[in-house]
Each structure stands twice: as C-alpha cells, then as structure tokens.
Amino acid sequence: AGSFVLPVANGAFALSTCQFGKGTFRESKYGLAWALKLFEKWSAALQLSYFLQSLPENDRANGFATFEGGILFRPSANLHLGAHLFNPVLNGFQTPYGKQKMPFAMRLGGHYAFSDMVLLAFEAERDNRNPVLIKTGIEFLPVKQFAIRFGASGTPVRYTAGFGYATRRFSADLGFAYHHNLGISPSVSVQFGL
C-alpha cells in the first residue's frame, strides 16, 4: 500500500494504492481523494475509488469505480469522532456469472488520546451483508516516532499487532492480523507527504 498527499489551502489532494494477492489472483484499489477542513472542529473527505481484480479463470482483469466519503469531528484535543460511507451505489465486478456487488459499508468510530504515549481507538462497522462488527485497538508510543499497536475485532474474532515509524513527512507501518481459519496475514504501508 502507498499514498501521496499534496496539501493545498484548507485541504489536501491524495493518491493511494493498495494490493492484495500476487500472481494469477490479485485485487488492487486505486484512489483519488480530496479532504477539506470545513470549520474549526469539522473536516470532510471524498474519494473516487477504482477496484481491479485478476482471477486465474479470467482472460483479463475486471474493474469498477465507486466512491466513499467521511466526516471527522474533534470535540476536544484528545477525542476525535468520525463516520465513513463506502460504496453507497452498490457497484461491483462484472463476471461471466453476473455482477458481483461490493457491499455498502458504514463505519462509526474514533479515538481518545489518554496522553502523548497512549491512544485508544474504537469502531463499529456495518455493511449490507453482515451484522455489526466491533473493533478496538490501542497504540503505545514508547518513544516519539515509534508506535506499537494491538487490536481485536469480533465475530469471527481477529487479533492484530503491528509497529509504526513516523516523521513529519514519512511514515511506515508493518502489521499482522491473525484469523483462526486463515492464519496470519501481513500488511505493509509506506506514506510520503510534501
């Protein structure tokens, strides 16, 4: 995964990409986003997203476009609350067997910073196919630029852990998720800002 962010006036433009899988099975997501500070404590963002999927049984990759957006409210310096909508138009991949719709999802969550060293994150996610999924995590910063993270979500239970390093213009994250049926899945993220 990676992203490029360009700050402008009261907002920012961003390009992002992420990929899952390799070889004959691969899913990719590309995004073009705009974020804007609306008021002193309110911000919003909108992203146009393009998904691409390669399967061994298909001659070529299938893709589709959709959008997502969110809003952020900062009632205090320590508490941030947000809402996010993904794919409200129910777009999806066109396959030989018909349209495979990507779910519509809504997330509500936030984080609370107990100090400069400890942050608690929480989220409730609901899509049009599954019941509400509760997620929580904690981040420790033993030194200013290095983070250690642990998290859990339920039904099915999934555990996560990771490390992060950030400077003013660069950040890198390495994470691992454990699922009782799928085992361990690693993830990597690198971000550069101007």
SERO-4910 file (N, C-alpha, C, O; in steps of 0.05 Angstrom, whole numbers):
BEGIN
 pado doro    nc1    nc2    nc3   cac1   cac2   cac3    cc1    cc2    cc3    oc1    oc2    oc3
  Ala    A     17    -24      0      0      0      0     18     25      0     40     24      9
  Gly    A      7     46    -10     22     71    -10      3     94    -17    -18     90    -28
  Ser    A     11    118    -10     -5    142    -16     13    166    -20     36    166    -11
  Phe    A      3    185    -35     17    210    -40     -3    232    -32    -25    233    -43
  Val    A      5    250    -14    -13    272     -5     -1    299    -12     23    303     -7
  Leu    A    -17    316    -23     -9    343    -30    -26    363    -16    -49    368    -24
  Pro    A    -16    376      5    -32    396     20    -36    421      2    -18    431    -11
  Val    A    -61    431      3    -68    456    -11    -88    471      5   -108    460     15
  Ala    A    -83    497      9   -101    515     24   -112    502     49    -97    495     67
  Asn    A   -139    499     51   -152    487     74   -157    457     71   -173    445     86
  Gly    A   -142    444     53   -147    416     49   -123    401     37   -100    410     40
  Ala    A   -128    379     24   -107    363     12   -118    345    -10   -141    335     -8
  Phe    A   -103    341    -31   -108    321    -51    -91    296    -44    -70    299    -32
  Ala    A   -101    273    -51    -86    248    -45    -90    228    -67   -112    225    -78
  Leu    A    -69    213    -72    -70    189    -89    -62    166    -72    -44    168    -55
  Ser    A    -76    143    -75    -70    120    -59    -72     94    -75    -86     93    -95
  Thr    A    -58     74    -66    -60     48    -79    -54     26    -58    -39     30    -39
  Cys    A    -67      4    -61    -61    -20    -44    -67    -45    -61    -83    -45    -79
  Gln    A    -54    -66    -53    -56    -91    -68    -57   -115    -49    -43   -115    -28
  Phe    A    -73   -135    -56    -74   -160    -41    -71   -182    -60    -84   -182    -82
  Gly    A    -54   -202    -54    -50   -225    -71    -27   -221    -90    -15   -199    -91
  Lys    A    -21   -242   -105      1   -240   -125     -4   -261   -146    -20   -279   -143
  Gly    A     11   -259   -168      8   -279   -190    -19   -278   -203    -28   -256   -211
  Thr    A    -32   -300   -206    -57   -301   -220    -81   -291   -204   -102   -286   -216
  Phe    A    -79   -289   -178   -100   -277   -162    -90   -251   -149    -70   -251   -135
  Arg    A   -103   -229   -156    -94   -203   -146   -118   -184   -145   -134   -182   -164
  Glu    A   -121   -170   -123   -140   -148   -120   -125   -122   -115   -108   -121    -97
  Ser    A   -132   -101   -129   -119    -75   -126   -140    -54   -123   -163    -56   -133
  Lys    A   -133    -33   -108   -151    -10   -105   -135     16   -109   -113     19    -98
  Tyr    A   -145     34   -126   -132     59   -131   -152     81   -123   -176     79   -128
  Gly    A   -141    102   -111   -159    123   -101   -149    151   -108   -124    156   -108
  Leu    A   -167    169   -113   -162    198   -116   -180    212    -96   -205    210    -98
  Ala    A   -168    226    -76   -184    237    -55   -180    267    -52   -159    278    -60
  Trp    A   -200    280    -40   -199    309    -33   -209    311     -4   -231    302      2
  Ala    A   -193    324     13   -201    328     41   -202    358     46   -186    373     35
  Leu    A   -220    367     63   -224    395     68   -231    401     97   -248    387    108
  Lys    A   -219    420    109   -227    429    135   -251    448    132   -249    469    120
  Leu    A   -274    439    142   -299    455    139   -301    477    159   -307    500    151
  Phe    A   -297    471    184   -298    490    206   -275    484    225   -259    466    220
  Glu    A   -274    498    248   -252    494    266   -250    465    276   -228    454    278
  Lys    A   -273    451    281   -273    424    292   -283    403    272   -285    380    280
  Trp    A   -290    411    248   -302    393    228   -285    391    203   -276    411    193
  Ser    A   -281    366    193   -268    362    168   -284    340    152   -299    325    164
  Ala    A   -280    340    126   -294    320    109   -276    312     86   -257    327     79
  Ala    A   -281    289     75   -265    279     52   -283    263     34   -303    251     42
  Leu    A   -276    262      8   -289    246    -12   -268    233    -29   -248    246    -37
  Gln    A   -271    208    -35   -252    193    -52   -266    178    -74   -286    165    -70
  Leu    A   -255    181    -98   -263    164   -121   -244    140   -121   -220    143   -120
  Ser    A   -256    116   -121   -240     92   -119   -244     74   -143   -267     72   -154
  Tyr    A   -223     61   -152   -225     42   -174   -213     15   -164   -190     14   -155
  Phe    A   -229     -6   -167   -221    -33   -158   -215    -49   -183   -229    -48   -203
  Leu    A   -194    -66   -181   -186    -83   -203   -181   -111   -191   -168   -114   -171
  Gln    A   -192   -132   -204   -189   -159   -194   -180   -177   -217   -192   -178   -238
  Ser    A   -159   -193   -212   -149   -213   -231   -153   -240   -218   -144   -246   -196
  Leu    A   -166   -258   -233   -171   -285   -225   -159   -305   -245   -158   -298   -269
  Pro    A   -150   -328   -236   -137   -347   -255   -156   -356   -277   -146   -361   -299
  Glu    A   -182   -357   -273   -200   -367   -293   -209   -345   -314   -223   -352   -333
  Asn    A   -200   -320   -310   -208   -299   -328   -184   -291   -346   -161   -292   -338
  Asp    A   -191   -284   -371   -171   -276   -390   -159   -249   -383   -135   -243   -389
  Arg    A   -176   -232   -372   -166   -204   -365   -178   -196   -338   -196   -209   -327
  Ala    A   -166   -175   -328   -175   -165   -302   -202   -151   -305   -207   -138   -325
  Asn    A   -219   -152   -284   -244   -138   -283   -241   -114   -263   -227   -116   -243
  Gly    A   -255    -92   -270   -253    -69   -252   -279    -54   -251   -297    -58   -267
  Phe    A   -282    -37   -231   -305    -19   -228   -297      5   -211   -278      4   -196
  Ala    A   -313     26   -215   -308     51   -200   -331     55   -180   -354     47   -184
  Thr    A   -324     68   -158   -344     75   -137   -333     99   -122   -313    111   -130
  Phe    A   -347    106   -101   -337    128    -84   -342    122    -55   -357    105    -48
  Glu    A   -328    138    -38   -330    136     -9   -325    163      2   -313    180    -10
  Gly    A   -335    167     26   -332    194     39   -334    192     69   -344    172     80
  Gly    A   -324    212     82   -325    212    111   -325    240    122   -320    260    109
  Ile    A   -331    241    148   -332    266    163   -318    261    190   -321    240    202
  Leu    A   -304    281    200   -289    280    225   -296    303    242   -297    326    234
  Phe    A   -302    297    268   -309    318    288   -289    315    311   -285    293    321
  Arg    A   -277    337    319   -258    338    341   -270    355    364   -265    379    365
  Pro    A   -285    342    382   -297    358    403   -277    368    424   -282    388    437
  Ser    A   -254    355    426   -232    364    443   -206    355    431   -205    341    411
  Ala    A   -184    365    443   -158    358    432   -152    328    435   -137    317    419
  Asn    A   -164    315    454   -159    286    459   -178    267    445   -172    244    441
  Leu    A   -202    277    437   -223    260    426   -229    267    397   -235    290    391
  His    A   -228    247    380   -236    251    352   -258    230    346   -255    207    353
  Leu    A   -279    238    332   -301    221    324   -305    223    295   -303    245    283
  Gly    A   -312    200    282   -316    201    253   -336    182    243   -345    163    257
  Ala    A   -345    187    218   -363    169    204   -353    166    175   -342    185    164
  His    A   -357    142    164   -347    136    137   -368    120    122   -378    100    133
  Leu    A   -373    127     97   -391    111     80   -375    101     56   -359    116     45
  Phe    A   -378     75     49   -364     63     27   -384     50      8   -401     35     16
  Asn    A   -381     56    -18   -396     44    -40   -427     46    -36   -440     26    -38
  Pro    A   -437     70    -31   -466     72    -27   -482     66    -53   -507     63    -51
  Val    A   -469     65    -76   -483     59   -101   -483     29   -108   -494     21   -128
  Leu    A   -471     13    -90   -470    -17    -94   -459    -26   -120   -469    -44   -133
  Asn    A   -437    -13   -129   -423    -22   -153   -408    -48   -147   -405    -55   -124
  Gly    A   -399    -61   -168   -385    -86   -164   -372    -96   -190   -375    -84   -211
  Phe    A   -359   -119   -189   -346   -132   -211   -366   -145   -230   -384   -159   -220
  Gln    A   -362   -142   -256   -378   -156   -275   -364   -182   -281   -341   -182   -290
  Thr    A   -376   -205   -277   -364   -231   -281   -381   -247   -302   -403   -238   -309
  Pro    A   -370   -269   -312   -386   -285   -331   -412   -295   -318   -431   -303   -333
  Tyr    A   -414   -295   -292   -438   -305   -278   -456   -283   -268   -474   -287   -253
  Gly    A   -450   -258   -276   -466   -235   -268   -450   -216   -251   -425   -219   -249
  Lys    A   -463   -196   -241   -449   -175   -225   -444   -184   -197   -463   -193   -183
  Gln    A   -419   -183   -188   -412   -189   -161   -410   -162   -146   -390   -148   -148
  Lys    A   -431   -155   -131   -432   -129   -118   -413   -127    -94   -412   -146    -78
  Met    A   -399   -105    -93   -383    -99    -69   -403    -88    -48   -421    -72    -55
  Pro    A   -401    -95    -23   -420    -86     -3   -419    -56      2   -398    -44     -1
  Phe    A   -441    -45     10   -443    -18     21   -435    -21     51   -446    -38     65
  Ala    A   -418     -3     60   -409     -5     88   -410     23    101   -405     43     88
  Met    A   -416     23    127   -416     47    143   -401     42    168   -404     21    181
  Arg    A   -383     61    175   -367     58    199   -370     83    216   -371    105    206
  Leu    A   -372     79    242   -373    100    262   -351     93    282   -349     71    292
  Gly    A   -335    113    289   -313    107    308   -299    132    316   -307    154    312
  Gly    A   -276    127    329   -260    149    338   -236    139    354   -230    115    355
  His    A   -222    159    366   -200    152    384   -198    172    406   -206    195    403
  Tyr    A   -187    163    428   -183    180    451   -154    178    459   -144    156    464
  Ala    A   -140    200    461   -112    201    470   -111    206    500   -117    228    509
  Phe    A   -103    185    515   -100    188    544    -76    206    551    -76    220    571
  Ser    A    -56    204    534    -31    220    538    -17    221    511    -28    212    491
  Asp    A      7    232    510     23    232    486     33    204    479     43    199    457
  Met    A     30    185    498     41    158    494     20    136    490     26    115    481
  Val    A     -6    142    497    -26    120    495    -51    131    481    -62    152    489
  Leu    A    -60    116    461    -84    123    446   -102     98    444    -92     77    437
  Leu    A   -128    102    449   -147     80    447   -165     86    423   -177    108    421
  Ala    A   -168     67    405   -185     70    381   -208     51    382   -206     29    393
  Phe    A   -231     59    372   -256     42    372   -272     48    347   -271     70    336
  Glu    A   -286     27    338   -302     29    313   -324      8    313   -320    -14    323
  Ala    A   -347     16    302   -368     -3    296   -373     -2    266   -377     20    255
  Glu    A   -372    -24    253   -375    -26    224   -400    -43    217   -405    -64    229
  Arg    A   -415    -33    198   -439    -48    189   -440    -47    159   -438    -25    147
  Asp    A   -444    -70    146   -448    -70    117   -475    -83    111   -488    -94    129
  Asn    A   -483    -83     86   -509    -93     79   -510   -124     77   -531   -135     69
  Arg    A   -489   -138     86   -489   -167     85   -485   -179    113   -492   -202    117
  Asn    A   -473   -164    131   -464   -176    157   -475   -159    180   -482   -136    177
  Pro    A   -475   -172    204   -483   -157    228   -461   -137    236   -439   -136    224
  Val    A   -466   -121    256   -447   -101    265   -421   -114    275   -422   -134    289
  Leu    A   -398   -103    267   -372   -113    275   -359    -92    293   -356    -69    284
  Ile    A   -352    -99    317   -339    -81    336   -309    -85    334   -299   -108    335
  Lys    A   -294    -63    332   -265    -64    331   -253    -45    352   -265    -24    358
  Thr    A   -231    -53    364   -218    -36    383   -188    -40    381   -178    -62    374
  Gly    A   -173    -20    388   -144    -22    388   -131     -2    407   -143     17    415
  Ile    A   -106     -8    413    -91     10    430    -63     14    417    -51     -4    406
  Glu    A    -54     39    419    -28     46    408    -10     57    431    -19     75    445
  Phe    A     14     47    433     34     57    452     56     70    437     65     59    416
  Leu    A     65     93    446     89    106    434    111    108    455    112    128    469
  Pro    A    127     87    458    148     87    478    169    110    474    180    120    493
  Val    A    173    116    448    189    140    441    173    155    420    154    144    408
  Lys    A    180    180    415    163    199    400    155    188    372    132    192    365
  Gln    A    173    176    357    167    169    329    160    139    325    156    131    302
  Phe    A    160    123    346    157     94    343    131     86    358    128     92    381
  Ala    A    114     71    344     89     62    356     87     31    356     97     18    337
  Ile    A     75     21    377     69     -8    379     39    -10    381     27      4    398
  Arg    A     26    -27    365     -3    -28    364    -14    -56    368     -2    -76    359
  Phe    A    -36    -58    383    -51    -83    387    -80    -78    382    -90    -57    389
  Gly    A    -94    -98    371   -123    -94    366   -138   -120    366   -126   -142    365
  Ala    A   -164   -118    367   -182   -141    366   -208   -133    354   -217   -110    358
  Ser    A   -221   -152    340   -248   -148    330   -263   -174    334   -251   -195    338
  Gly    A   -289   -172    333   -305   -196    339   -321   -207    317   -327   -193    297
  Thr    A   -329   -231    320   -347   -247    304   -341   -247    274   -353   -231    259
  Pro    A   -322   -263    264   -304   -280    279   -282   -264    292   -275   -242    283
  Val    A   -272   -274    314   -251   -259    329   -226   -258    312   -217   -277    300
  Arg    A   -214   -234    311   -190   -229    296   -172   -211    313   -180   -192    325
  Tyr    A   -146   -219    315   -127   -204    330   -107   -191    311   -100   -203    291
  Thr    A    -98   -167    319    -78   -153    302    -56   -142    320    -60   -137    344
  Ala    A    -33   -138    308    -10   -126    321      8   -113    300      7   -122    277
  Gly    A     23    -93    308     40    -80    289     58    -60    301     57    -54    325
  Phe    A     75    -48    283     94    -28    291     92     -5    270     84    -10    247
  Gly    A     98     19    279     98     41    260    121     60    267    128     63    290
  Tyr    A    131     73    246    151     93    249    143    117    233    135    114    210
  Ala    A    143    141    244    134    165    230    152    189    236    161    193    258
  Thr    A    157    204    215    170    230    217    150    251    206    127    244    200
  Arg    A    158    275    204    140    296    194    130    290    166    107    296    160
  Arg    A    146    279    149    139    275    121    139    245    111    134    240     88
  Phe    A    144    227    129    146    199    122    135    181    144    139    187    167
  Ser    A    121    160    136    112    140    156    113    112    143    108    109    119
  Ala    A    119     93    159    119     65    150    107     48    172    112     52    196
  Asp    A     90     29    164     77     11    183     79    -18    174     79    -24    150
  Leu    A     83    -35    193     83    -64    189     63    -76    208     65    -72    232
  Gly    A     44    -91    198     23   -103    214     18   -132    208     26   -142    187
  Phe    A      6   -145    227     -1   -174    224    -29   -178    236    -35   -167    257
  Ala    A    -45   -193    221    -72   -200    231    -73   -230    233    -63   -244    216
  Tyr    A    -86   -239    254    -90   -268    258   -120   -275    257   -136   -263    272
  His    A   -127   -293    240   -154   -303    238   -153   -333    243   -135   -347    232
  His    A   -171   -344    259   -169   -373    267   -171   -392    243   -161   -414    245
  Asn    A   -184   -384    221   -186   -401    197   -164   -395    177   -155   -413    163
  Leu    A   -157   -370    174   -138   -361    153   -109   -359    162    -91   -358    145
  Gly    A   -104   -359    188    -77   -356    198    -68   -327    199    -84   -309    204
  Ile    A    -42   -323    195    -30   -296    197    -28   -283    169    -19   -296    150
  Ser    A    -37   -258    168    -35   -242    143    -19   -217    149    -26   -202    167
  Pro    A      4   -213    135     20   -189    139      9   -166    122     -4   -170    102
  Ser    A     16   -141    130     10   -118    114     32    -97    118     44    -96    139
  Val    A     37    -82     97     57    -61     97     46    -36     86     30    -37     67
  Ser    A     53    -13     97     44     13     87     67     33     89     81     34    109
  Val    A     71     48     67     91     69     66     78     94     56     64     93     35
  Gln    A     82    117     69     70    142     61     90    164     61    107    166     79
  Phe    A     89    181     40    106    204     37     88    228     35     69    228     20
  Gly    A     94    250     49     79    275     47     96    297     38    120    298     44
  Leu    A     85    317     24    100    340     15     95    364     33    106    385     28
***
